[in-house]
Amino acid sequence: MVLPQPQHTTTPVLITPECEAPGCHVSGDQYTMVRCRSCSAWYCSEHVAAEVPVTLIRPAPRMLGLSYYQGICLACQQKRQQTSH
């Protein structure tokens, strides 16, 4: 007896992170969302600290062509400011 093999699709899978700010349900891709370098959560542009530069991260291996933006979310930025005073 030969079992049928499932067909493999060549359609790429797009992972779209959702903003982790309370009450926000904006989702996007790695180029419209920013990952916080402190808490590692994903945020939309409205919940990222504007005064902290955002960096384009290209993890190894480069042949995968993956990259994302990294910055600081508003909550982590506020915590940093409170501890520095």
JOCOR-V801376 format. One record per pair of residues at least 6 apart in sequence whose ideal C-beta (glycine too) atoms are under 8 Angstrom apart, sorted by sequence separation. I is the first residue (numbers start at 1). J is the second residue. If there is no record, write none. Layout:
<<I | J> <I | J>>
This chain:
<<19 | 25> <27 | 33> <35 | 41> <36 | 42> <48 | 54> <18 | 25> <19 | 26> <35 | 42> <36 | 43> <59 | 66> <18 | 26> <19 | 27> <34 | 42> <35 | 43> <58 | 66> <59 | 67> <72 | 80> <18 | 27> <33 | 42> <34 | 43> <58 | 67> <17 | 27> <33 | 43> <34 | 44> <57 | 67> <16 | 27> <17 | 28> <33 | 44> <34 | 45> <56 | 67> <57 | 68> <16 | 28> <32 | 44> <36 | 48> <56 | 68> <57 | 69> <16 | 29> <17 | 30> <32 | 45> <56 | 69> <57 | 70> <15 | 29> <19 | 33> <34 | 48> <55 | 69> <56 | 70> <14 | 29> <15 | 30> <54 | 69> <55 | 70> <17 | 33> <28 | 44> <54 | 70> <55 | 71> <54 | 71> <17 | 35> <26 | 44> <53 | 71> <52 | 71> <24 | 44> <26 | 46> <34 | 54> <52 | 72> <20 | 41> <20 | 42> <21 | 43> <24 | 46> <35 | 57> <49 | 71> <19 | 42> <20 | 43> <21 | 44> <24 | 47> <48 | 71> <49 | 72> <18 | 42> <19 | 43> <48 | 72> <49 | 73> <17 | 42> <19 | 44> <21 | 46> <48 | 73> <49 | 74> <52 | 77> <21 | 47> <47 | 73> <48 | 74> <51 | 77> <19 | 46> <47 | 74> <49 | 76> <19 | 47> <49 | 77> <43 | 73> <43 | 74> <41 | 73> <35 | 68> <37 | 70> <35 | 69> <36 | 70> <37 | 71> <38 | 72> <39 | 73> <33 | 68> <34 | 69> <35 | 70> <36 | 71> <37 | 72> <38 | 73> <30 | 66> <33 | 69> <34 | 70> <35 | 71> <36 | 72> <39 | 75> <30 | 67> <31 | 68> <34 | 71> <36 | 73> <39 | 76> <30 | 68> <31 | 69> <38 | 76> <30 | 69> <34 | 73> <36 | 76> <38 | 79> <38 | 80> <21 | 73> <20 | 73> <21 | 74> <21 | 75>>
